[in-house]
Amino acid sequence: MQYIIDRFVGYAKIDTQSNPHSETTPSTEKQWVLADLLVDELTRIGMEDVTIDDNGYIMATLPSNMDAEVPVIGFISHYDTSPDFPATKVSPQIIRDYDGGDIVLNVAEKIVLSPYYFEDLLLYKGQTLITTDGTTLLGADDKAGITEIITAMEYLINNPEIPHGKIRVGFTPDEEIGRGAHKFDVEKFGAEWAYTIDGSQIGELEYENFNAASAKVVIKGKSVHPGYAKGKMVNAISIANEFMWILPIEETPQHTSGREGFFHIHHMKGEIEHAEFELIVRDHDREQFEKRKQLLLDITEKLNKLYGNCITIDLKDQYYNMREKVEPVFHIVETAKAAMEAVGVTPIIKPIRGGTDGSQLSYMGLPCPNIFAGGHNFHGKYEYIPVESMQKAVEVIVKICELVATKS
């Protein structure tokens, strides 16, 4: 346990936030700090063919210890963290033998992680938790996944009696801004299939995710003295507000769950002469996804007719539901499910209310379901992870490798 804690905390303390406004890969220079460390660590534990390319994509190999031909499989995680919340000077706290009560994250700011609000905490009574100090995110998304993959590979290297085929490992930048797989070389990776270790609660096993699009809406107004504005002023702020109110108010993240889709406005700014806002569109169902995008275009057309073509919209698809690509090779999900059950973890198979590198990779020819990393409340100050969940993730990875080898 302490070995996993030390490894994870070491990664978590390195600021690797990505930046959606940057055009470089990685999108931030500071991601290279952890990337270079991971290359050194993979080499140190005995992995072979350890490489890092000019865009920060890391790959490494654990050679097969089998005489028989075994499918090449892979495990992938991302090393950037979300730009949505501060990630500088992360100071993890270790809570041993959690008693089921409130956890004071920060006394000065009166920040409390409470099971009365975050009920999942009660699942981990008696376990060891790693939390934030209330001022930053933790970075378990996805430094926990990296910790678990490297620890599992090290375990296999140190226990050569466990049969396994050739295993490929990949670590990517910029997943949090939707670019984690953009420059991933699937052919170089050379696996038949892979698993992203990027889920949340212990037991999660996911092979379907949102179809996703982003939109930026820009409104150009006309500023006129308010005392003489009748019939002349075009208030960009008011038009932006009208656009947002036409969207179905009940179809937002805070009002939806399961396979229900949503519109989510996440940034906006405005003055009379210029206003803009950004939103994302999500839906598991492809037909409903297309209808959501069309609604945005219809609203734009309607308001342009009213206010003189003052609105422009930039609508872009981001990724699609990987279910279409995974179902034809569903044995890869069944293998992960069997591995969980073999190590005492109850599989929780459900759709991802988000996306992973695995979605894009699946459409690039690398089917890639998602497995739990163990963390909760990602992207904020209430983020935490039970160490026992990380231990189980390591066991699941090892067992998948063994099952693929023995079944073959």
C-alpha positions as semicolon CSV with decimal commas, in nm:
position;residue;x (nm);y (nm);z (nm)
1;M;0,000;0,000;0,000
2;Q;0,268;0,251;0,096
3;Y;0,450;0,182;-0,230
4;I;0,140;0,278;-0,429
5;I;0,080;0,585;-0,209
6;D;0,435;0,709;-0,258
7;R;0,425;0,657;-0,634
8;F;0,088;0,828;-0,677
9;V;0,166;1,123;-0,448
10;G;0,492;1,180;-0,635
11;Y;0,301;1,210;-0,962
12;A;0,018;1,416;-0,810
13;K;0,256;1,686;-0,686
14;I;0,370;1,765;-1,041
15;D;0,146;2,024;-1,208
16;T;0,042;1,889;-1,550
17;Q;-0,265;2,097;-1,634
18;S;-0,344;2,111;-2,004
19;N;-0,455;2,429;-2,182
20;P;-0,738;2,426;-2,441
21;H;-0,622;2,758;-2,586
22;S;-0,275;2,633;-2,674
23;E;-0,198;2,489;-3,018
24;T;0,111;2,291;-2,914
25;T;0,127;1,923;-2,814
26;P;0,152;1,888;-2,523
27;S;-0,053;2,200;-2,474
28;T;0,159;2,307;-2,176
29;E;0,534;2,287;-2,129
30;K;0,497;2,165;-1,770
31;Q;0,351;1,833;-1,887
32;W;0,701;1,739;-2,006
33;V;0,822;1,727;-1,645
34;L;0,607;1,426;-1,558
35;A;0,644;1,278;-1,907
36;D;1,023;1,265;-1,875
37;L;0,993;1,120;-1,525
38;L;0,763;0,844;-1,653
39;V;1,009;0,752;-1,928
40;D;1,283;0,717;-1,665
41;E;1,058;0,512;-1,439
42;L;0,946;0,274;-1,712
43;T;1,311;0,216;-1,800
44;R;1,406;0,168;-1,435
45;I;1,148;-0,104;-1,368
46;G;1,266;-0,302;-1,672
47;M;1,024;-0,217;-1,952
48;E;1,163;-0,240;-2,305
49;D;1,128;-0,022;-2,616
50;V;1,056;0,283;-2,399
51;T;0,995;0,580;-2,630
52;I;0,863;0,934;-2,616
53;D;0,790;1,125;-2,935
54;D;0,802;1,496;-3,013
55;N;0,440;1,535;-2,899
56;G;0,489;1,374;-2,559
57;Y;0,331;1,034;-2,635
58;I;0,499;0,763;-2,428
59;M;0,504;0,394;-2,522
60;A;0,676;0,093;-2,369
61;T;0,675;-0,286;-2,399
62;L;0,667;-0,579;-2,159
63;P;0,778;-0,874;-2,377
64;S;0,581;-1,197;-2,374
65;N;0,699;-1,480;-2,152
66;M;0,495;-1,736;-2,348
67;D;0,604;-1,978;-2,620
68;A;0,254;-1,977;-2,768
69;E;0,125;-1,691;-2,981
70;V;-0,076;-1,451;-2,765
71;P;-0,264;-1,135;-2,873
72;V;-0,080;-0,812;-2,804
73;I;-0,286;-0,597;-2,568
74;G;-0,231;-0,253;-2,422
75;F;-0,307;-0,028;-2,124
76;I;-0,336;0,348;-2,163
77;S;-0,370;0,648;-1,929
78;H;-0,320;1,023;-1,960
79;Y;-0,084;1,235;-1,754
80;D;-0,241;1,579;-1,795
81;T;-0,491;1,713;-1,543
82;S;-0,800;1,926;-1,590
83;P;-0,771;2,302;-1,650
84;D;-1,104;2,351;-1,471
85;F;-0,955;2,389;-1,121
86;P;-0,617;2,491;-0,974
87;A;-0,349;2,221;-0,987
88;T;-0,043;2,409;-0,865
89;K;0,115;2,297;-0,538
90;V;-0,103;1,988;-0,495
91;S;-0,062;1,870;-0,137
92;P;-0,229;1,530;-0,090
93;Q;-0,353;1,427;0,253
94;I;-0,353;1,064;0,369
95;I;-0,655;0,959;0,578
96;R;-0,594;0,616;0,727
97;D;-0,873;0,395;0,861
98;Y;-1,144;0,639;0,751
99;D;-1,414;0,650;1,020
100;G;-1,711;0,741;0,798
101;G;-1,738;1,099;0,919
102;D;-1,652;1,444;0,785
103;I;-1,299;1,504;0,659
104;V;-1,170;1,857;0,714
105;L;-0,968;1,934;0,404
106;N;-0,879;2,290;0,496
107;V;-0,931;2,440;0,840
108;A;-0,863;2,800;0,739
109;E;-1,111;2,792;0,449
110;K;-1,359;2,565;0,634
111;I;-1,363;2,316;0,346
112;V;-1,510;1,981;0,446
113;L;-1,545;1,657;0,251
114;S;-1,864;1,512;0,397
115;P;-2,050;1,183;0,340
116;Y;-2,374;1,377;0,391
117;Y;-2,311;1,535;0,052
118;F;-2,079;1,278;-0,109
119;E;-2,248;0,954;-0,005
120;D;-1,996;0,733;-0,186
121;L;-1,750;0,806;0,094
122;L;-1,938;0,558;0,312
123;L;-1,836;0,277;0,074
124;Y;-1,481;0,319;0,198
125;K;-1,519;0,322;0,574
126;G;-1,212;0,163;0,730
127;Q;-0,999;0,220;0,421
128;T;-0,712;0,458;0,345
129;L;-0,812;0,768;0,146
130;I;-0,598;1,022;-0,035
131;T;-0,764;1,365;-0,052
132;T;-0,677;1,720;-0,150
133;D;-0,597;1,997;0,097
134;G;-0,901;2,188;-0,026
135;T;-0,714;2,433;-0,248
136;T;-0,643;2,224;-0,559
137;L;-0,765;1,918;-0,743
138;L;-0,587;1,590;-0,664
139;G;-0,506;1,461;-1,011
140;A;-0,625;1,103;-0,966
141;D;-0,771;1,162;-1,312
142;D;-0,555;1,012;-1,442
143;K;-0,236;0,985;-1,240
144;A;-0,403;0,701;-1,053
145;G;-0,428;0,511;-1,382
146;I;-0,061;0,571;-1,454
147;T;0,031;0,456;-1,103
148;E;-0,170;0,138;-1,146
149;I;-0,036;0,050;-1,490
150;I;0,329;0,099;-1,393
151;T;0,281;-0,089;-1,065
152;A;0,113;-0,378;-1,250
153;M;0,394;-0,396;-1,506
154;E;0,653;-0,391;-1,229
155;Y;0,467;-0,672;-1,053
156;L;0,465;-0,886;-1,369
157;I;0,836;-0,821;-1,422
158;N;0,912;-0,925;-1,064
159;N;0,686;-1,233;-1,085
160;P;0,781;-1,402;-1,414
161;E;0,585;-1,717;-1,323
162;I;0,265;-1,529;-1,417
163;P;0,200;-1,603;-1,785
164;H;0,139;-1,305;-2,016
165;G;0,178;-1,212;-2,379
166;K;0,334;-0,896;-2,514
167;I;0,195;-0,596;-2,328
168;R;0,209;-0,241;-2,460
169;V;0,177;0,063;-2,234
170;G;0,086;0,413;-2,351
171;F;0,067;0,747;-2,168
172;T;-0,080;1,053;-2,341
173;P;-0,095;1,430;-2,291
174;D;-0,396;1,658;-2,329
175;E;-0,681;1,411;-2,273
176;E;-0,861;1,663;-2,054
177;I;-0,897;1,903;-2,346
178;G;-1,013;1,635;-2,588
179;R;-0,683;1,583;-2,771
180;G;-0,538;1,282;-2,593
181;A;-0,564;1,051;-2,890
182;H;-0,525;1,304;-3,171
183;K;-0,160;1,218;-3,238
184;F;-0,152;0,867;-3,092
185;D;0,023;0,632;-3,336
186;V;-0,202;0,324;-3,330
187;E;0,013;0,138;-3,581
188;K;0,328;0,196;-3,376
189;F;0,147;0,088;-3,059
190;G;0,075;-0,240;-3,230
191;A;-0,191;-0,387;-2,999
192;E;-0,503;-0,579;-3,104
193;W;-0,698;-0,402;-2,834
194;A;-0,633;-0,197;-2,522
195;Y;-0,791;-0,068;-2,202
196;T;-0,785;0,287;-2,075
197;I;-0,746;0,293;-1,698
198;D;-0,941;0,615;-1,656
199;G;-1,270;0,533;-1,484
200;S;-1,394;0,634;-1,143
201;Q;-1,542;0,407;-0,874
202;I;-1,399;0,061;-0,816
203;G;-1,566;-0,189;-1,047
204;E;-1,652;0,049;-1,329
205;L;-1,623;-0,110;-1,672
206;E;-1,738;0,104;-1,961
207;Y;-1,761;0,045;-2,333
208;E;-2,005;0,317;-2,436
209;N;-1,975;0,692;-2,399
210;F;-2,127;1,017;-2,515
211;N;-2,126;1,140;-2,870
212;A;-1,974;1,483;-2,823
213;A;-1,963;1,820;-2,995
214;S;-1,853;2,170;-2,897
215;A;-1,994;2,503;-3,007
216;K;-1,886;2,864;-2,985
217;V;-2,156;3,126;-3,039
218;V;-2,055;3,485;-3,117
219;I;-2,299;3,778;-3,125
220;K;-2,216;4,120;-3,271
221;G;-2,428;4,406;-3,134
222;K;-2,465;4,781;-3,183
223;S;-2,411;5,020;-2,896
224;V;-2,628;5,330;-2,885
225;H;-2,693;5,573;-2,600
226;P;-2,971;5,403;-2,398
227;G;-3,175;5,722;-2,394
228;Y;-3,201;5,716;-2,773
229;A;-3,170;5,344;-2,839
230;K;-3,522;5,253;-2,950
231;G;-3,508;5,072;-3,281
232;K;-3,132;5,118;-3,302
233;M;-2,949;4,933;-3,021
234;V;-2,865;4,566;-3,069
235;N;-2,765;4,436;-2,726
236;A;-2,539;4,133;-2,777
237;I;-2,575;4,033;-2,412
238;S;-2,953;4,020;-2,437
239;I;-2,943;3,813;-2,754
240;A;-2,697;3,569;-2,597
241;N;-2,933;3,537;-2,302
242;E;-3,229;3,476;-2,535
243;F;-3,034;3,204;-2,718
244;M;-2,954;3,026;-2,393
245;W;-3,313;3,044;-2,268
246;I;-3,443;2,874;-2,581
247;L;-3,233;2,569;-2,493
248;P;-3,434;2,316;-2,284
249;I;-3,358;2,410;-1,925
250;E;-3,409;2,054;-1,798
251;E;-3,147;1,916;-2,038
252;T;-2,838;2,029;-1,848
253;P;-2,576;1,827;-1,655
254;Q;-2,737;1,901;-1,319
255;H;-3,072;1,763;-1,435
256;T;-2,965;1,450;-1,625
257;S;-2,816;1,107;-1,557
258;G;-2,762;0,766;-1,717
259;R;-2,798;0,786;-2,094
260;E;-2,972;1,125;-2,090
261;G;-2,796;1,387;-2,300
262;F;-2,750;1,757;-2,233
263;F;-2,636;2,102;-2,337
264;H;-2,373;2,257;-2,108
265;I;-2,275;2,624;-2,128
266;H;-1,936;2,652;-1,959
267;H;-1,791;2,991;-2,058
268;M;-1,942;3,326;-2,147
269;K;-1,847;3,693;-2,167
270;G;-2,014;3,995;-2,309
271;E;-2,067;4,364;-2,369
272;I;-2,334;4,544;-2,571
273;E;-2,131;4,527;-2,892
274;H;-1,989;4,178;-2,848
275;A;-2,093;3,867;-2,656
276;E;-1,988;3,506;-2,687
277;F;-2,037;3,180;-2,506
278;E;-1,911;2,825;-2,538
279;L;-2,104;2,506;-2,479
280;I;-2,076;2,132;-2,523
281;V;-2,337;1,894;-2,661
282;R;-2,361;1,536;-2,533
283;D;-2,582;1,235;-2,606
284;H;-2,530;0,857;-2,611
285;D;-2,783;0,812;-2,891
286;R;-2,642;0,920;-3,230
287;E;-2,980;1,028;-3,368
288;Q;-3,056;1,243;-3,063
289;F;-2,704;1,383;-3,082
290;E;-2,766;1,502;-3,438
291;K;-3,098;1,658;-3,331
292;R;-2,925;1,850;-3,053
293;K;-2,675;1,997;-3,298
294;Q;-2,955;2,087;-3,536
295;L;-3,138;2,270;-3,258
296;L;-2,837;2,497;-3,214
297;L;-2,835;2,572;-3,584
298;D;-3,212;2,634;-3,584
299;I;-3,187;2,878;-3,292
300;T;-2,907;3,062;-3,470
301;E;-3,117;3,091;-3,785
302;K;-3,424;3,208;-3,594
303;L;-3,244;3,481;-3,401
304;N;-3,052;3,595;-3,708
305;K;-3,385;3,659;-3,880
306;L;-3,501;3,864;-3,581
307;Y;-3,182;4,062;-3,524
308;G;-3,019;4,096;-3,864
309;N;-2,765;3,816;-3,900
310;C;-2,566;3,913;-3,595
311;I;-2,488;3,557;-3,476
312;T;-2,224;3,313;-3,593
313;I;-2,182;2,960;-3,459
314;D;-1,879;2,732;-3,485
315;L;-2,004;2,375;-3,423
316;K;-1,754;2,088;-3,419
317;D;-1,782;1,716;-3,346
318;Q;-1,533;1,598;-3,084
319;Y;-1,579;1,221;-3,051
320;Y;-1,837;0,945;-3,089
321;N;-1,979;0,656;-2,887
322;M;-1,722;0,375;-2,890
323;R;-1,992;0,109;-2,842
324;E;-2,020;0,075;-3,220
325;K;-1,653;-0,030;-3,240
326;V;-1,635;-0,243;-2,925
327;E;-1,944;-0,460;-2,963
328;P;-1,801;-0,656;-3,261
329;V;-1,511;-0,764;-3,035
330;F;-1,710;-0,791;-2,714
331;H;-1,481;-1,062;-2,578
332;I;-1,246;-0,783;-2,469
333;V;-1,515;-0,653;-2,232
334;E;-1,589;-1,005;-2,111
335;T;-1,219;-1,058;-2,036
336;A;-1,208;-0,744;-1,821
337;K;-1,528;-0,850;-1,644
338;A;-1,384;-1,196;-1,572
339;A;-1,062;-1,040;-1,441
340;M;-1,255;-0,821;-1,198
341;E;-1,460;-1,111;-1,070
342;A;-1,146;-1,323;-1,030
343;V;-0,990;-1,069;-0,791
344;G;-1,309;-1,004;-0,593
345;V;-1,433;-0,687;-0,764
346;T;-1,799;-0,660;-0,864
347;P;-1,818;-0,521;-1,218
348;I;-2,029;-0,208;-1,265
349;I;-2,104;-0,193;-1,637
350;K;-2,255;0,140;-1,735
351;P;-2,221;0,413;-1,999
352;I;-1,963;0,684;-1,943
353;R;-2,115;1,027;-1,894
354;G;-1,813;1,173;-2,061
355;G;-1,541;1,058;-2,296
356;T;-1,201;0,896;-2,280
357;D;-0,906;0,852;-2,511
358;G;-1,055;0,508;-2,569
359;S;-1,344;0,655;-2,764
360;Q;-1,123;0,816;-3,026
361;L;-0,880;0,525;-3,025
362;S;-1,164;0,283;-3,096
363;Y;-1,249;0,480;-3,410
364;M;-0,879;0,484;-3,501
365;G;-0,872;0,104;-3,508
366;L;-0,780;0,024;-3,147
367;P;-1,090;-0,101;-2,958
368;C;-1,048;0,036;-2,610
369;P;-1,297;-0,010;-2,319
370;N;-1,246;0,186;-1,999
371;I;-1,165;0,039;-1,656
372;F;-1,187;0,204;-1,313
373;A;-0,889;0,389;-1,168
374;G;-1,069;0,437;-0,835
375;G;-1,103;0,811;-0,786
376;H;-1,410;1,020;-0,707
377;N;-1,515;1,385;-0,756
378;F;-1,262;1,455;-1,030
379;H;-1,166;1,810;-1,137
380;G;-1,224;1,979;-0,803
381;K;-1,121;2,027;-0,442
382;Y;-1,337;1,738;-0,317
383;E;-1,149;1,481;-0,523
384;Y;-1,034;1,170;-0,335
385;I;-0,922;0,815;-0,402
386;P;-0,919;0,503;-0,180
387;V;-0,582;0,331;-0,192
388;E;-0,751;-0,008;-0,174
389;S;-0,926;0,072;-0,503
390;M;-0,588;0,144;-0,660
391;Q;-0,459;-0,189;-0,532
392;K;-0,754;-0,368;-0,691
393;A;-0,698;-0,187;-1,020
394;V;-0,342;-0,322;-1,021
395;E;-0,476;-0,672;-0,958
396;V;-0,728;-0,639;-1,241
397;I;-0,458;-0,532;-1,489
398;V;-0,237;-0,825;-1,390
399;K;-0,529;-1,068;-1,413
400;I;-0,631;-0,941;-1,760
401;C;-0,278;-1,008;-1,883
402;E;-0,289;-1,358;-1,733
403;L;-0,634;-1,440;-1,870
404;V;-0,550;-1,330;-2,224
405;A;-0,239;-1,550;-2,213
406;T;-0,404;-1,859;-2,066
407;K;-0,714;-1,839;-2,287
408;S;-0,494;-1,812;-2,594
